[in-house]
């Protein structure tokens, strides 16, 4: 079950702009971590989505120009650097919207309005502080997507209720009309598939 190609073959194919399938694969795998980094840096949903688009476009341009050099650093670090730059660009694009002070008369908390504003200068620090944890969670989320397409909807529903939603085995068994043994088996099987897929993803980007 080859859920994802190796980094080398994927990045090699990304040099071809017309390879829509490879770019869709890249986007599906990495958009979450880019979006999460932008949101944690202080951007709103719309601007964070724009960061995703601009980051992917930057990757495309650099891949086409053959600027990525694995010997100079990991793909993970390279993507982090590009993401940080696009976040900083987004702060600079609309400074008026970003730094307009709220009406003090409408401030209900004890925090001064200026202290609530995102600091674009610290955006890179925020990305650095969260990148490793977000990278791991991104791989898990992508692995869950891939595995979901490889198992039956019913099996995944058991896994979702028991593992992801935290219901007890007895509650899941009663709700879905299965035995607790079936619940445990579904958890074991899907957890193993997710772990295997995460390892594949990790191997493809480190």
WOHULIN-V79829 format. One record per pair of residues at least 24 apart in sequence whose C-alpha atoms are under 10 Angstrom apart, sorted by the first residue. I is the first residue (numbers start at 0). J is the second residue. D is the distance in whole Angstrom. If there is no record, write none. Layout:
i:j:d
I:J:D
I:J:D
This chain:
i:j:d
0:149:9
0:196:10
1:196:9
1:199:9
2:142:9
2:145:7
2:146:8
2:149:9
2:195:10
2:196:7
2:199:8
2:200:9
3:28:10
3:142:10
3:145:9
3:196:8
3:199:7
3:200:7
3:203:8
4:199:9
4:200:9
4:202:10
4:203:7
5:199:8
5:200:8
5:201:10
5:202:7
5:203:5
5:204:8
6:74:9
6:199:10
6:200:9
6:201:9
6:202:8
6:203:4
6:204:6
6:205:8
7:69:9
7:203:8
7:204:9
8:203:9
9:203:9
9:204:10
10:58:10
10:59:10
10:62:8
10:67:9
10:74:10
10:203:10
10:204:10
11:62:8
11:63:10
11:65:9
12:62:9
12:63:10
13:58:9
13:59:7
13:60:10
13:61:10
13:62:7
13:63:8
14:58:10
14:59:7
14:60:9
14:61:9
14:62:5
14:63:5
14:64:8
14:65:7
15:59:9
15:62:8
15:63:7
16:59:7
16:60:9
16:62:9
16:63:7
22:55:9
22:59:9
25:55:9
26:51:9
26:52:9
26:55:7
27:141:8
27:144:10
28:137:8
28:138:8
28:140:9
28:141:6
28:142:9
28:144:10
28:145:10
28:200:9
29:55:9
29:78:9
29:134:9
29:137:7
29:138:8
29:141:8
30:54:9
30:55:8
30:137:9
31:133:9
31:134:9
31:136:9
31:137:6
31:138:9
31:140:9
31:141:9
32:78:10
32:79:9
32:82:9
32:126:10
32:129:10
32:130:8
32:131:10
32:132:10
32:133:6
32:134:6
32:135:9
32:136:8
32:137:6
32:138:9
33:78:9
33:79:8
33:81:10
33:82:6
33:83:9
33:85:10
33:86:9
33:126:9
33:130:9
33:133:9
33:134:9
33:137:10
34:82:9
34:86:10
35:126:9
35:129:9
35:130:9
35:133:8
35:134:10
35:137:9
36:79:9
36:82:8
36:83:8
36:86:8
36:122:9
36:123:9
36:125:8
36:126:6
36:127:9
36:128:10
36:129:7
36:130:7
36:133:8
36:134:10
37:82:8
37:83:8
37:85:9
37:86:6
37:87:9
37:89:9
37:122:8
37:123:10
37:125:9
37:126:8
38:86:9
38:126:10
39:117:10
39:122:8
39:125:7
39:126:8
39:129:8
40:83:9
40:86:8
40:87:9
40:90:10
40:117:7
40:118:8
40:119:8
40:120:10
40:121:8
40:122:5
40:123:8
40:124:9
40:125:6
40:126:7
40:129:10
41:86:9
41:90:9
41:97:9
41:115:10
41:116:8
41:117:5
41:118:8
41:119:8
41:121:10
41:122:8
41:125:9
42:86:8
42:89:8
42:90:8
42:97:9
42:117:8
42:119:10
42:122:10
43:97:10
46:86:9
46:89:7
46:90:9
46:93:10
47:85:10
47:86:8
47:89:8
49:85:9
49:86:9
49:89:8
50:82:7
50:83:9
50:84:9
50:85:6
50:86:6
50:87:9
50:88:9
50:89:7
51:82:8
51:85:8
51:86:9
52:85:9
53:81:9
53:82:9
53:84:10
53:85:7
53:86:9
53:88:10
53:89:9
54:78:8
54:79:10
54:80:10
54:81:6
54:82:6
54:83:9
54:84:9
54:85:6
54:86:9
55:81:9
55:82:9
55:85:10
57:81:7
57:82:9
57:84:10
57:85:9
58:82:10
69:205:10
72:205:9
73:204:8
73:205:6
74:203:9
74:204:6
74:205:7
75:130:9
75:131:9
75:134:8
75:201:10
75:204:7
75:205:7
76:127:10
76:130:9
76:131:10
76:204:10
76:205:9
79:123:9
79:126:8
79:127:8
79:130:7
79:131:10
79:134:10
80:123:9
80:126:9
80:127:9
82:123:9
82:126:8
83:122:7
83:123:5
83:124:9
83:125:9
83:126:7
83:127:9
84:122:9
84:123:8
86:119:8
86:122:7
86:123:8
86:126:9
87:119:6
87:120:8
87:121:9
87:122:7
87:123:8
88:119:9
89:119:9
90:117:9
90:118:9
90:119:6
90:120:9
90:122:9
91:119:8
94:119:10
134:201:10
135:197:9
135:200:10
135:201:9
136:197:10
137:197:10
138:193:10
138:194:10
138:196:9
138:197:6
138:198:9
138:199:10
138:200:7
138:201:7
139:193:7
139:194:8
139:196:8
139:197:6
139:198:10
139:200:9
140:193:9
140:197:9
141:193:9
141:196:9
141:197:8
141:200:9
142:192:8
142:193:6
142:194:8
142:195:9
142:196:6
142:197:6
142:198:9
142:199:9
142:200:8
143:189:9
143:190:9
143:192:9
143:193:6
143:194:9
143:196:8
143:197:9
144:193:9
145:192:10
145:193:8
145:196:8
146:189:7
146:190:9
146:192:7
146:193:6
146:194:10
146:195:10
146:196:8
147:189:9
147:192:10
147:193:9
149:189:10
149:192:9
150:185:10
150:188:10
150:189:8
150:192:10
153:185:9
154:181:9
154:182:9
154:184:9
154:185:6
154:186:9
154:188:9
154:189:8
155:185:8
155:186:9
155:189:8
156:182:10
156:185:9
157:181:9
157:182:6
157:183:9
157:184:10
157:185:7
157:186:8
157:189:10
158:182:7
158:183:9
158:184:9
158:185:6
158:186:5
158:187:9
158:188:9
158:189:7
158:190:8
159:185:10
159:186:9
159:189:10
160:186:10
161:185:9
161:186:8
162:186:7
162:189:10
162:190:9
